[in-house]
Amino acid sequence: MRLPLDTELDGFPTSSYSFDKEGMPAAPWRLVVSADELEAPFAHSIRLELNEDFAPVRKLISGNPDPHVVRELDAAIVRVLIATATRLSSTIADQKSVEEVAAEYPESVVAAAQRAAEHYLQMSLSAAVKSYRLTPEQHEYEVVAGTNLLKD
């Protein structure tokens, strides 16, 4: 059974259920992206599914998460947003930059990716996309450092 949650995860349609009961691989969460263009509205294009089979996720759902779980989720969101922006950036017509598309569509997937790049990675979305494409190992390092992963 999938239950919608009233969470503090702004902008994310969120549900929780047992991945095991659904026959899905064991993971703490899953971000499902349905966007097929950068301009797609963020709130309608990305859904967060939380796995109730994990005790730390149940604590997150109840509003009392361990700090490292929040940082892990932040890192997963940043990864997915940058990967999505990278994948969809090939659909940009007339040579606009991802920043121009984000400015024109402030509620879009690309605008969310831009905010994530600026906030967590301290770089432009164009730089984050370039890092993801050319040096994925460096990009992963940037995500881990920017989200303070496992830092207490």
C-alpha atoms as a printed R data frame, in Angstrom:
    type eleno elety resid chain resno      x      y       z
1   ATOM     1    CA   MET     A     1  0.000  0.000   0.000
2   ATOM     2    CA   ARG     A     2  1.432  3.400  -0.954
3   ATOM     3    CA   LEU     A     3  0.694  6.283   1.375
4   ATOM     4    CA   PRO     A     4  1.141  9.946   0.523
5   ATOM     5    CA   LEU     A     5  3.036 11.801   3.220
6   ATOM     6    CA   ASP     A     6  2.730 15.287   4.583
7   ATOM     7    CA   THR     A     7  6.439 16.015   4.863
8   ATOM     8    CA   GLU     A     8  8.791 18.968   5.036
9   ATOM     9    CA   LEU     A     9 10.297 17.879   1.725
10  ATOM    10    CA   ASP     A    10  9.134 20.965  -0.171
11  ATOM    11    CA   GLY     A    11  8.122 20.351  -3.733
12  ATOM    12    CA   PHE     A    12  8.368 16.601  -3.601
13  ATOM    13    CA   PRO     A    13  5.296 14.483  -4.023
14  ATOM    14    CA   THR     A    14  6.276 11.775  -1.562
15  ATOM    15    CA   SER     A    15  4.945  8.339  -0.753
16  ATOM    16    CA   SER     A    16  6.081  5.574   1.530
17  ATOM    17    CA   TYR     A    17  5.567  1.850   1.285
18  ATOM    18    CA   SER     A    18  7.356 -1.457   1.685
19  ATOM    19    CA   PHE     A    19  9.656 -2.008  -1.272
20  ATOM    20    CA   ASP     A    20  9.948 -5.649  -0.231
21  ATOM    21    CA   LYS     A    21  6.178 -6.194  -0.463
22  ATOM    22    CA   GLU     A    22  6.216 -4.588  -3.921
23  ATOM    23    CA   GLY     A    23  9.047 -6.922  -5.022
24  ATOM    24    CA   MET     A    24 11.452 -4.025  -5.504
25  ATOM    25    CA   PRO     A    25 15.197 -3.983  -4.780
26  ATOM    26    CA   ALA     A    26 16.072 -2.980  -1.227
27  ATOM    27    CA   ALA     A    27 17.062  0.676  -1.115
28  ATOM    28    CA   PRO     A    28 16.135  3.370   1.396
29  ATOM    29    CA   TRP     A    29 14.376  5.492  -1.226
30  ATOM    30    CA   ARG     A    30 13.851  6.007  -4.896
31  ATOM    31    CA   LEU     A    31 13.519  9.196  -6.892
32  ATOM    32    CA   VAL     A    32 11.307  8.709  -9.921
33  ATOM    33    CA   VAL     A    33 11.777 11.256 -12.710
34  ATOM    34    CA   SER     A    34  9.162 11.610 -15.425
35  ATOM    35    CA   ALA     A    35 10.455 14.846 -16.976
36  ATOM    36    CA   ASP     A    36 11.189 14.725 -20.670
37  ATOM    37    CA   GLU     A    37 12.287 18.352 -21.013
38  ATOM    38    CA   LEU     A    38 14.158 20.838 -18.827
39  ATOM    39    CA   GLU     A    39 11.132 23.121 -18.686
40  ATOM    40    CA   ALA     A    40  8.951 20.433 -17.083
41  ATOM    41    CA   PRO     A    41  7.444 21.565 -13.769
42  ATOM    42    CA   PHE     A    42  9.503 20.176 -10.901
43  ATOM    43    CA   ALA     A    43  6.532 19.319  -8.673
44  ATOM    44    CA   HIS     A    44  4.981 17.186 -11.423
45  ATOM    45    CA   SER     A    45  8.178 15.605 -12.672
46  ATOM    46    CA   ILE     A    46  9.915 14.118  -9.649
47  ATOM    47    CA   ARG     A    47  8.475 11.833  -6.994
48  ATOM    48    CA   LEU     A    48 10.228 10.584  -3.874
49  ATOM    49    CA   GLU     A    49  9.350  7.074  -2.724
50  ATOM    50    CA   LEU     A    50 10.488  6.091   0.765
51  ATOM    51    CA   ASN     A    51 11.054  2.475   1.788
52  ATOM    52    CA   GLU     A    52  9.328  1.717   5.073
53  ATOM    53    CA   ASP     A    53 11.434 -1.445   5.435
54  ATOM    54    CA   PHE     A    54 14.380  0.668   6.670
55  ATOM    55    CA   ALA     A    55 14.315  1.817  10.310
56  ATOM    56    CA   PRO     A    56 16.215  5.061   9.547
57  ATOM    57    CA   VAL     A    57 13.652  5.867   6.850
58  ATOM    58    CA   ARG     A    58 10.786  5.254   9.270
59  ATOM    59    CA   LYS     A    59 12.462  7.791  11.574
60  ATOM    60    CA   LEU     A    60 12.649 10.218   8.642
61  ATOM    61    CA   ILE     A    61  8.955  9.679   7.931
62  ATOM    62    CA   SER     A    62  8.057 10.288  11.567
63  ATOM    63    CA   GLY     A    63  9.914 13.611  11.507
64  ATOM    64    CA   ASN     A    64 12.797 12.542  13.742
65  ATOM    65    CA   PRO     A    65 15.540 11.604  11.252
66  ATOM    66    CA   ASP     A    66 19.155 10.991  12.031
67  ATOM    67    CA   PRO     A    67 21.219 13.861  10.548
68  ATOM    68    CA   HIS     A    68 23.274 11.525   8.363
69  ATOM    69    CA   VAL     A    69 20.098 10.146   6.779
70  ATOM    70    CA   VAL     A    70 18.992 13.662   5.810
71  ATOM    71    CA   ARG     A    71 22.417 14.305   4.277
72  ATOM    72    CA   GLU     A    72 22.282 11.006   2.371
73  ATOM    73    CA   LEU     A    73 18.869 11.965   1.012
74  ATOM    74    CA   ASP     A    74 20.147 15.435   0.089
75  ATOM    75    CA   ALA     A    75 23.049 13.841  -1.782
76  ATOM    76    CA   ALA     A    76 20.699 11.476  -3.635
77  ATOM    77    CA   ILE     A    77 18.491 14.406  -4.649
78  ATOM    78    CA   VAL     A    78 21.468 16.449  -5.860
79  ATOM    79    CA   ARG     A    79 22.749 13.487  -7.874
80  ATOM    80    CA   VAL     A    80 19.379 12.899  -9.523
81  ATOM    81    CA   LEU     A    81 18.779 16.575 -10.280
82  ATOM    82    CA   ILE     A    82 22.199 17.061 -11.882
83  ATOM    83    CA   ALA     A    83 21.923 13.781 -13.799
84  ATOM    84    CA   THR     A    84 18.457 14.756 -15.027
85  ATOM    85    CA   ALA     A    85 19.633 18.215 -16.094
86  ATOM    86    CA   THR     A    86 22.564 16.602 -17.908
87  ATOM    87    CA   ARG     A    87 20.343 14.101 -19.705
88  ATOM    88    CA   LEU     A    88 17.737 16.674 -20.681
89  ATOM    89    CA   SER     A    89 20.146 19.452 -21.636
90  ATOM    90    CA   SER     A    90 20.577 17.836 -25.031
91  ATOM    91    CA   THR     A    91 16.946 18.796 -25.755
92  ATOM    92    CA   ILE     A    92 17.611 22.542 -25.507
93  ATOM    93    CA   ALA     A    93 16.747 24.207 -28.787
94  ATOM    94    CA   ASP     A    94 18.287 27.446 -30.092
95  ATOM    95    CA   GLN     A    95 21.503 27.141 -28.057
96  ATOM    96    CA   LYS     A    96 20.145 28.440 -24.736
97  ATOM    97    CA   SER     A    97 22.202 27.697 -21.666
98  ATOM    98    CA   VAL     A    98 20.693 25.685 -18.833
99  ATOM    99    CA   GLU     A    99 20.829 28.871 -16.740
100 ATOM   100    CA   GLU     A   100 18.743 30.734 -19.325
101 ATOM   101    CA   VAL     A   101 16.143 27.966 -19.336
102 ATOM   102    CA   ALA     A   102 16.082 27.984 -15.515
103 ATOM   103    CA   ALA     A   103 15.561 31.764 -15.478
104 ATOM   104    CA   GLU     A   104 12.711 31.480 -17.962
105 ATOM   105    CA   TYR     A   105 11.070 28.567 -16.079
106 ATOM   106    CA   PRO     A   106 11.701 29.133 -12.341
107 ATOM   107    CA   GLU     A   107  9.459 26.225 -11.241
108 ATOM   108    CA   SER     A   108 11.107 23.735 -13.573
109 ATOM   109    CA   VAL     A   109 13.316 20.715 -13.118
110 ATOM   110    CA   VAL     A   110 16.280 22.696 -14.470
111 ATOM   111    CA   ALA     A   111 15.669 25.518 -11.983
112 ATOM   112    CA   ALA     A   112 15.652 22.976  -9.128
113 ATOM   113    CA   ALA     A   113 18.898 21.506 -10.460
114 ATOM   114    CA   GLN     A   114 20.392 24.990 -10.657
115 ATOM   115    CA   ARG     A   115 19.449 25.713  -7.021
116 ATOM   116    CA   ALA     A   116 20.964 22.379  -5.948
117 ATOM   117    CA   ALA     A   117 24.194 23.066  -7.858
118 ATOM   118    CA   GLU     A   118 24.529 26.535  -6.378
119 ATOM   119    CA   HIS     A   119 23.563 25.567  -2.815
120 ATOM   120    CA   TYR     A   120 25.350 22.237  -2.413
121 ATOM   121    CA   LEU     A   121 28.120 22.320  -5.003
122 ATOM   122    CA   GLN     A   122 28.847 26.052  -4.912
123 ATOM   123    CA   MET     A   123 28.925 26.168  -8.710
124 ATOM   124    CA   SER     A   124 26.749 27.011 -11.670
125 ATOM   125    CA   LEU     A   125 24.547 24.355 -13.167
126 ATOM   126    CA   SER     A   126 26.610 24.491 -16.369
127 ATOM   127    CA   ALA     A   127 29.743 23.713 -14.357
128 ATOM   128    CA   ALA     A   128 27.982 20.879 -12.503
129 ATOM   129    CA   VAL     A   129 26.736 19.371 -15.779
130 ATOM   130    CA   LYS     A   130 30.230 19.611 -17.255
131 ATOM   131    CA   SER     A   131 31.724 17.962 -14.163
132 ATOM   132    CA   TYR     A   132 29.115 15.171 -14.298
133 ATOM   133    CA   ARG     A   133 29.810 14.526 -17.984
134 ATOM   134    CA   LEU     A   134 33.595 14.819 -18.060
135 ATOM   135    CA   THR     A   135 34.782 13.752 -14.605
136 ATOM   136    CA   PRO     A   136 32.072 11.784 -12.825
137 ATOM   137    CA   GLU     A   137 34.478 10.807 -10.052
138 ATOM   138    CA   GLN     A   138 35.193 14.485  -9.350
139 ATOM   139    CA   HIS     A   139 31.469 15.232  -9.495
140 ATOM   140    CA   GLU     A   140 30.779 12.536  -6.902
141 ATOM   141    CA   TYR     A   141 33.446 14.039  -4.665
142 ATOM   142    CA   GLU     A   142 31.800 17.465  -5.066
143 ATOM   143    CA   VAL     A   143 28.399 16.036  -4.080
144 ATOM   144    CA   VAL     A   144 29.808 14.238  -1.039
145 ATOM   145    CA   ALA     A   145 31.695 17.333   0.109
146 ATOM   146    CA   GLY     A   146 28.817 19.714  -0.628
147 ATOM   147    CA   THR     A   147 26.255 17.701   1.322
148 ATOM   148    CA   ASN     A   148 28.611 17.061   4.264
149 ATOM   149    CA   LEU     A   149 27.949 13.370   3.842
150 ATOM   150    CA   LEU     A   150 28.517 11.414   7.055
151 ATOM   151    CA   LYS     A   151 29.952 14.487   8.759
152 ATOM   152    CA   ASP     A   152 28.959 14.723  12.410
